[in-house]
Amino acid sequence: MAIECNRGLGMGEDPLITAVRSGEENAVRILLEDGADPDVVDEQGTSALCLAISAFNSTIAGYLVEGGADPDRRLPDGTTPRLRAVDSGSIGLADCLLGGAAFISEATRAELLARARQWHEMGPVAMLRERTGTSDVVERVRIRDREWSTGYHELRLGGMTVRDGHTGILTLLEKHFGLHLGFDESAARACALEYPDWEHAVWSEIVRTLARRQENETWEAAAALQDHPDPLHRRFAAEVLVCLHLEAGLTNVPSPFEQRTLELLLDWTKQEEHPDVLAETLAGLSHHEDPRIEPLGLSYLAHTAPQVRARVLSTLRTVDSERSGRKTFTSEGLNALLALAQDTDSSVRKVAGYGLAYSLNPEPAIGDTLADLLDDEDQQTRIWAVYGLAERDDPRCTDGADRVGPVDEYESWSWILRAPSRYEQRQREREAPATTEPCSSR
């Protein structure tokens, strides 16, 4: 079970408690809008907010705080929901409980920072051992937080469960409380992760924190790392540079980093040898328009590392596109996609299948290639193949739909998965006999 919250005198079950326990987010929102008590407790005396924290449900926790639940309510063990969110290791939970951060007292800020810093400095495993008093083996499971599209390791020991996002929570708190961590220390935090990877929530939080500053000093510091001997530092720097440009693009003001980031990435890509870093610089180029990008990307079509070959798609130039995301590739780009679809690596074939599925190019080879992918070992590749065939009104999509198999998170894929049904509907409409209006007599 996850970290326990307040347990005191009991009360009867409440509809809001039931909705929180079952993770029914819409029901929680509606009940709160209809006047439900956001601080209601269950029969054990555990508040709805603590139940949401224990379940790592940041959406419901956010609804409860917005609805009036007290995140600073002192619990019998001396903690508060905000402290429990810090303990959880979920950056999303901590963020949701920071609503109205400007009004958090100095004492509370100091308490939250001290708790986060303790987890950061000791590490979650050591903290779990101290909390539980056990030397048993820590169960470690890689999980994905679908609410925030980031990854964690979930650590379980002695009846407690936490996620390893505490360094990211410390970074989040510092940002909200106006503490400006330097670039070098931020980079050191990201690159010192026990399991450093760029899909981890801590890595993402640190990168976003630096990028949102929109400072020239940050750009210069990141650019200086392109020659760092550690490829992890170079990978971090490349991502910061890309995100600086993307964050600037969210405003109505032209990005001050666009042209110099483009020139730097073009030069960096040509000299970079580590595949992980090279894949990131190629991905970064996808956010720019320049005739030099596609030829550079195509030069890596036969690279030995699959992660590099997979990034070739992001460098391909398109000559036409629709709002739906479908696009027309150049002849060179299309030939590259067709070649990538026959790659020996499944991750590369998946990327190629996605590109071909959204292609507006009329060449028959696209349909034949997608049909070949209907039996791919990767389910997402099969999904893209079926979708692409359906969008091209190719009857092979109906047979392919039966080969996809059960899909987790069906709703998030629903539009894609229903493409064969839409194709069949179009066929029925085309084949229906035309109706004529009877002539009226005068």
C-alpha positions as CSV (number, residue, x, y, z in Angstrom):
1,M,0.0,0.0,0.0
2,A,1.1,3.6,-0.6
3,I,2.1,6.1,2.1
4,E,-0.5,6.2,4.8
5,C,-2.2,9.5,5.6
6,N,-4.3,10.7,8.5
7,R,-6.1,7.9,10.3
8,G,-8.2,8.9,13.2
9,L,-11.8,8.5,14.3
10,G,-14.1,7.0,11.7
11,M,-17.0,8.3,9.7
12,G,-19.4,6.6,7.4
13,E,-18.8,6.2,3.6
14,D,-19.4,9.4,1.6
15,P,-20.1,9.6,-2.2
16,L,-17.0,11.8,-2.6
17,I,-14.9,9.2,-0.7
18,T,-16.2,6.5,-2.9
19,A,-15.4,8.4,-6.1
20,V,-11.9,9.2,-4.9
21,R,-11.2,5.5,-4.0
22,S,-12.4,4.3,-7.4
23,G,-10.4,7.0,-9.2
24,E,-13.5,8.4,-10.9
25,E,-12.2,11.8,-11.8
26,N,-15.3,13.3,-13.4
27,A,-17.4,12.1,-10.5
28,V,-15.1,13.9,-8.1
29,R,-15.3,17.1,-10.1
30,I,-19.1,17.0,-10.3
31,L,-19.6,16.2,-6.6
32,L,-17.3,19.1,-5.7
33,E,-19.2,21.4,-8.0
34,D,-22.4,20.3,-6.4
35,G,-21.1,21.3,-3.0
36,A,-19.5,18.2,-1.5
37,D,-17.2,18.7,1.4
38,P,-13.7,18.6,0.0
39,D,-12.3,17.8,3.5
40,V,-14.6,14.8,4.1
41,V,-12.9,11.7,5.7
42,D,-13.6,8.0,5.4
43,E,-14.6,5.6,8.2
44,Q,-10.9,5.4,9.2
45,G,-10.6,9.2,9.4
46,T,-8.5,9.4,6.2
47,S,-9.3,12.6,4.2
48,A,-10.3,12.4,0.6
49,L,-7.1,14.4,-0.3
50,C,-4.9,11.9,1.5
51,L,-6.6,9.1,-0.3
52,A,-5.8,10.8,-3.6
53,I,-2.2,11.3,-2.6
54,S,-1.9,7.6,-1.6
55,A,-3.2,6.6,-5.0
56,F,-0.8,9.0,-6.8
57,N,-3.8,10.6,-8.5
58,S,-2.7,14.1,-9.1
59,T,-5.9,15.0,-11.1
60,I,-8.2,14.2,-8.3
61,A,-5.8,15.8,-5.7
62,G,-5.9,19.0,-7.9
63,Y,-9.7,19.0,-8.0
64,L,-9.9,18.6,-4.2
65,V,-7.5,21.5,-3.6
66,E,-9.3,23.7,-6.1
67,G,-12.5,22.7,-4.4
68,G,-11.3,23.9,-1.0
69,A,-9.5,21.0,0.6
70,D,-6.9,22.2,3.0
71,P,-3.4,21.1,1.9
72,D,-1.8,22.4,5.1
73,R,-4.2,20.7,7.5
74,R,-2.0,19.2,10.2
75,L,-2.4,15.5,10.6
76,P,-2.1,13.4,13.8
77,D,1.5,12.3,12.8
78,G,2.6,15.9,12.4
79,T,2.6,15.9,8.6
80,T,0.3,17.7,6.2
81,P,-1.1,16.7,2.7
82,R,1.5,18.9,1.1
83,L,4.3,17.1,3.0
84,R,2.7,13.8,2.1
85,A,2.8,14.9,-1.6
86,V,6.5,15.6,-1.2
87,D,7.1,12.3,0.4
88,S,5.2,10.5,-2.4
89,G,8.0,11.4,-4.9
90,S,5.4,12.3,-7.5
91,I,6.2,15.7,-9.1
92,G,2.6,15.9,-10.5
93,L,1.1,15.5,-7.0
94,A,3.5,18.1,-5.5
95,D,2.7,20.5,-8.3
96,C,-1.1,20.1,-7.8
97,L,-0.8,20.8,-4.1
98,L,1.2,24.0,-4.7
99,G,-1.9,25.9,-5.8
100,G,-1.6,29.5,-4.6
101,A,2.1,29.1,-3.9
102,A,2.4,32.9,-3.5
103,F,0.3,32.6,-0.3
104,I,2.2,29.8,1.3
105,S,3.8,31.0,4.5
106,E,7.6,31.2,4.9
107,A,7.4,28.5,7.6
108,T,5.6,26.1,5.4
109,R,8.0,26.9,2.5
110,A,10.9,26.1,4.7
111,E,9.3,22.9,5.9
112,L,8.5,21.7,2.4
113,L,12.0,22.5,1.1
114,A,13.7,20.8,4.0
115,R,11.6,17.6,3.5
116,A,12.3,17.6,-0.3
117,R,16.0,18.2,0.3
118,Q,16.2,15.4,2.8
119,W,14.8,12.9,0.2
120,H,17.1,14.3,-2.4
121,E,20.3,14.1,-0.4
122,M,19.6,10.7,1.3
123,G,18.0,9.1,-1.7
124,P,14.6,7.4,-1.7
125,V,15.9,3.9,-0.9
126,A,17.8,5.1,2.3
127,M,14.7,7.2,3.3
128,L,12.4,4.2,2.9
129,R,14.7,2.1,5.0
130,E,14.8,4.8,7.7
131,R,11.0,5.1,7.6
132,T,10.2,1.4,7.7
133,G,13.1,0.2,9.7
134,T,13.6,-2.8,7.4
135,S,16.5,-4.1,5.5
136,D,14.4,-6.2,3.1
137,V,15.0,-6.0,-0.7
138,V,13.4,-2.9,-2.2
139,E,10.9,-3.8,-4.9
140,R,11.6,-1.5,-7.9
141,V,9.1,-1.2,-10.8
142,R,9.3,1.2,-13.7
143,I,6.0,2.9,-14.2
144,R,4.6,5.6,-16.4
145,D,2.6,8.5,-15.1
146,R,0.0,8.9,-17.8
147,E,-1.4,12.1,-16.4
148,W,2.0,13.8,-16.9
149,S,3.5,11.6,-19.6
150,T,6.7,11.0,-17.6
151,G,8.4,7.9,-16.1
152,Y,9.4,7.0,-12.6
153,H,10.7,4.0,-10.7
154,E,8.2,3.1,-8.0
155,L,9.9,1.8,-4.9
156,R,8.1,-0.5,-2.4
157,L,9.4,-1.5,1.0
158,G,7.7,-2.4,4.3
159,G,4.2,-1.5,3.2
160,M,5.3,1.9,1.8
161,T,5.4,3.0,-1.8
162,V,7.1,6.1,-3.2
163,R,8.2,7.2,-6.6
164,D,11.8,8.4,-7.2
165,G,10.9,12.0,-8.2
166,H,12.1,13.8,-5.1
167,T,15.0,15.6,-6.8
168,G,12.4,16.9,-9.3
169,I,10.1,18.0,-6.5
170,L,13.0,19.9,-4.9
171,T,13.6,21.6,-8.2
172,L,9.9,22.4,-8.5
173,L,9.7,23.9,-5.0
174,E,12.7,26.0,-5.6
175,K,11.2,27.4,-8.8
176,H,7.9,28.2,-7.2
177,F,9.5,29.8,-4.2
178,G,11.8,32.0,-6.2
179,L,15.1,30.2,-5.6
180,H,17.3,30.3,-8.7
181,L,19.4,27.2,-9.1
182,G,22.4,27.7,-11.3
183,F,22.7,25.9,-14.6
184,D,25.8,23.8,-13.6
185,E,24.0,22.5,-10.5
186,S,20.8,21.8,-12.4
187,A,22.8,19.8,-14.9
188,A,24.6,17.9,-12.2
189,R,21.3,17.0,-10.6
190,A,19.9,15.6,-13.9
191,C,23.1,13.7,-14.8
192,A,23.6,12.3,-11.3
193,L,20.3,10.4,-11.3
194,E,20.7,6.7,-10.3
195,Y,19.0,5.7,-13.5
196,P,19.5,8.7,-15.8
197,D,17.1,8.7,-18.7
198,W,15.4,11.5,-20.6
199,E,11.9,10.1,-20.1
200,H,12.2,10.2,-16.3
201,A,10.1,12.9,-14.6
202,V,13.1,14.4,-12.8
203,W,15.1,14.8,-16.0
204,S,12.1,16.4,-17.7
205,E,11.4,18.8,-14.7
206,I,14.9,20.1,-14.6
207,V,15.0,20.6,-18.4
208,R,11.7,22.5,-18.4
209,T,12.7,24.6,-15.4
210,L,15.8,25.8,-17.2
211,A,14.0,26.3,-20.5
212,R,11.2,28.4,-19.0
213,R,13.6,30.9,-17.7
214,Q,14.3,32.1,-21.3
215,E,17.7,33.4,-20.4
216,N,20.6,33.9,-22.7
217,E,22.9,32.8,-19.9
218,T,21.2,29.4,-20.0
219,W,21.6,29.1,-23.7
220,E,25.3,29.9,-23.5
221,A,25.9,27.5,-20.6
222,A,24.1,24.7,-22.5
223,A,25.9,25.4,-25.8
224,A,29.2,25.2,-23.9
225,L,28.5,21.6,-23.0
226,Q,28.5,20.3,-26.6
227,D,32.2,19.4,-26.1
228,H,31.7,17.9,-22.6
229,P,33.5,14.5,-22.3
230,D,30.4,12.9,-20.7
231,P,27.7,12.1,-23.4
232,L,25.0,12.4,-20.7
233,H,25.9,16.0,-20.2
234,R,25.9,16.6,-23.9
235,R,22.5,15.0,-24.2
236,F,21.2,17.2,-21.4
237,A,22.6,20.3,-23.0
238,A,21.0,19.5,-26.4
239,E,17.6,19.0,-24.9
240,V,17.8,22.3,-22.9
241,L,18.7,24.1,-26.1
242,V,15.8,22.6,-28.0
243,C,13.4,23.3,-25.2
244,L,14.6,26.9,-24.9
245,H,13.6,27.4,-28.5
246,L,10.2,25.6,-28.1
247,E,9.3,27.5,-24.9
248,A,10.0,30.8,-26.7
249,G,7.7,29.6,-29.6
250,L,4.8,29.4,-27.2
251,T,4.7,33.2,-27.0
252,N,3.9,35.7,-29.7
253,V,7.4,37.0,-29.6
254,P,9.9,35.5,-32.1
255,S,12.3,33.1,-30.5
256,P,15.7,34.8,-29.8
257,F,17.3,31.4,-29.9
258,E,15.9,30.0,-33.2
259,Q,18.7,30.8,-35.7
260,R,21.7,30.3,-33.5
261,T,20.2,27.0,-32.2
262,L,19.7,25.9,-35.7
263,E,23.3,26.7,-36.7
264,L,24.7,25.1,-33.6
265,L,22.6,21.9,-34.0
266,L,23.6,21.6,-37.7
267,D,27.3,21.8,-36.8
268,W,27.0,19.6,-33.7
269,T,25.2,16.9,-35.5
270,K,27.9,16.5,-38.1
271,Q,30.6,16.0,-35.4
272,E,28.6,14.1,-32.7
273,E,29.6,10.4,-32.4
274,H,27.5,9.1,-29.4
275,P,24.2,7.7,-30.8
276,D,22.0,9.0,-27.9
277,V,23.3,12.5,-28.3
278,L,23.1,12.4,-32.1
279,A,19.5,11.2,-31.9
280,E,18.6,14.2,-29.8
281,T,20.4,16.8,-32.1
282,L,18.5,15.3,-35.1
283,A,15.3,15.5,-33.2
284,G,16.0,19.1,-32.3
285,L,16.4,19.9,-36.0
286,S,12.8,18.9,-36.6
287,H,11.7,22.1,-35.0
288,H,13.3,24.2,-37.6
289,E,12.8,24.7,-41.4
290,D,15.9,24.8,-43.4
291,P,16.9,23.0,-46.7
292,R,20.1,21.7,-45.1
293,I,18.2,19.6,-42.6
294,E,16.8,16.8,-44.8
295,P,20.1,15.9,-46.6
296,L,21.8,15.8,-43.3
297,G,19.2,13.5,-41.8
298,L,19.3,11.2,-44.9
299,S,23.0,10.8,-44.4
300,Y,22.2,8.8,-41.3
301,L,19.8,6.4,-43.0
302,A,22.2,3.5,-42.6
303,H,23.6,4.4,-39.2
304,T,24.5,1.5,-37.0
305,A,22.4,2.7,-34.0
306,P,18.6,2.2,-34.4
307,Q,17.8,5.3,-32.3
308,V,19.6,7.4,-34.8
309,R,17.9,5.8,-37.8
310,A,14.6,6.3,-36.1
311,R,15.2,10.0,-35.9
312,V,15.7,10.4,-39.7
313,L,11.9,10.8,-40.0
314,S,12.0,14.0,-37.9
315,T,14.4,15.6,-40.4
316,L,12.4,14.9,-43.5
317,R,11.0,17.9,-45.4
318,T,7.3,18.0,-46.4
319,V,5.9,19.9,-49.3
320,D,2.3,19.9,-48.3
321,S,0.3,19.1,-45.1
322,E,-3.2,19.1,-43.6
323,R,-4.4,20.2,-40.2
324,S,-5.1,16.5,-39.5
325,G,-1.3,16.0,-39.5
326,R,-1.2,14.2,-42.8
327,K,1.6,15.4,-45.1
328,T,3.3,14.9,-48.4
329,F,7.0,14.0,-48.3
330,T,9.6,14.7,-51.0
331,S,10.6,11.8,-53.2
332,E,13.8,11.4,-51.3
333,G,12.0,11.5,-48.0
334,L,9.4,8.9,-49.1
335,N,12.1,6.5,-50.3
336,A,13.8,6.9,-46.9
337,L,10.5,6.0,-45.1
338,L,9.9,3.0,-47.3
339,A,13.5,1.8,-46.5
340,L,13.0,2.4,-42.8
341,A,9.8,0.4,-42.8
342,Q,12.0,-2.7,-43.7
343,D,14.5,-2.0,-40.9
344,T,15.7,-4.9,-38.8
345,D,14.8,-3.0,-35.6
346,S,11.2,-2.9,-34.5
347,S,11.4,0.7,-33.1
348,V,12.6,2.0,-36.4
349,R,9.8,0.2,-38.3
350,K,7.3,1.7,-35.8
351,V,8.5,5.2,-36.6
352,A,8.4,4.5,-40.3
353,G,4.9,3.0,-40.0
354,Y,3.7,6.2,-38.3
355,G,5.2,8.4,-41.1
356,L,3.7,6.3,-43.8
357,A,0.3,6.2,-42.1
358,Y,0.1,10.0,-42.2
359,S,1.6,10.4,-45.7
360,L,-0.5,12.0,-48.5
361,N,1.8,10.7,-51.2
362,P,-0.2,8.7,-53.7
363,E,2.4,6.1,-54.6
364,P,1.1,2.5,-54.4
365,A,4.2,1.3,-52.7
366,I,3.0,3.0,-49.5
367,G,-0.1,0.8,-49.3
368,D,2.0,-2.4,-50.0
369,T,4.5,-1.5,-47.4
370,L,1.8,-0.8,-44.8
371,A,0.2,-4.1,-45.6
372,D,3.6,-5.8,-45.0
373,L,3.6,-4.2,-41.5
374,L,0.2,-5.7,-40.5
375,D,2.1,-8.7,-39.1
376,D,4.8,-6.7,-37.4
377,E,5.8,-7.9,-33.9
378,D,5.1,-4.5,-32.4
379,Q,1.4,-3.7,-31.8
380,Q,1.7,0.0,-32.3
381,T,3.3,-0.6,-35.7
382,R,0.3,-2.8,-36.6
383,I,-2.0,-0.1,-35.5
384,W,-0.3,2.5,-37.7
385,A,-0.4,0.1,-40.6
386,V,-4.2,-0.4,-40.2
387,Y,-4.8,3.3,-39.8
388,G,-2.7,4.2,-42.9
389,L,-4.5,1.7,-45.1
390,A,-7.9,2.9,-43.9
391,E,-7.0,6.5,-44.6
392,R,-6.0,5.4,-48.1
393,D,-9.3,3.5,-48.6
394,D,-7.3,0.3,-48.9
395,P,-9.6,-2.7,-48.2
396,R,-6.6,-4.5,-46.6
397,C,-7.3,-2.4,-43.5
398,T,-10.3,-4.5,-42.5
399,D,-8.3,-7.8,-42.3
400,G,-5.5,-5.9,-40.6
401,A,-7.8,-4.7,-37.9
402,D,-8.3,-8.3,-36.7
403,R,-4.6,-8.7,-36.2
404,V,-4.1,-5.7,-33.9
405,G,-5.3,-7.5,-30.8
406,P,-6.5,-6.1,-27.4
407,V,-5.3,-2.5,-26.9
408,D,-4.5,-1.0,-23.5
409,E,-5.9,2.5,-23.0
410,Y,-8.3,2.0,-25.8
411,E,-9.8,5.5,-25.4
412,S,-6.6,7.3,-26.1
413,W,-6.3,5.3,-29.4
414,S,-10.0,5.3,-30.2
415,W,-9.9,7.7,-33.2
416,I,-7.0,5.7,-34.8
417,L,-8.6,2.3,-34.0
418,R,-11.9,3.3,-35.5
419,A,-10.4,4.2,-38.9
420,P,-11.5,0.8,-40.5
421,S,-15.1,1.5,-39.4
422,R,-15.0,4.9,-41.0
423,Y,-13.5,3.3,-44.1
424,E,-16.4,0.8,-44.2
425,Q,-18.9,3.5,-43.7
426,R,-17.5,5.5,-46.7
427,Q,-17.7,2.3,-48.8
428,R,-21.3,1.8,-47.9
429,E,-22.1,5.4,-48.8
430,R,-20.4,5.0,-52.1
431,E,-22.1,1.8,-53.0
432,A,-25.6,3.0,-51.9
433,P,-27.9,3.5,-54.9
434,A,-28.5,7.1,-55.8
435,T,-31.9,8.4,-54.8
436,T,-33.8,10.6,-57.2
437,E,-36.4,13.2,-56.3
438,P,-39.8,12.4,-57.9
439,C,-40.9,14.9,-60.5
440,S,-43.7,17.1,-59.4
441,S,-46.7,17.5,-61.6
442,R,-48.0,20.9,-62.6
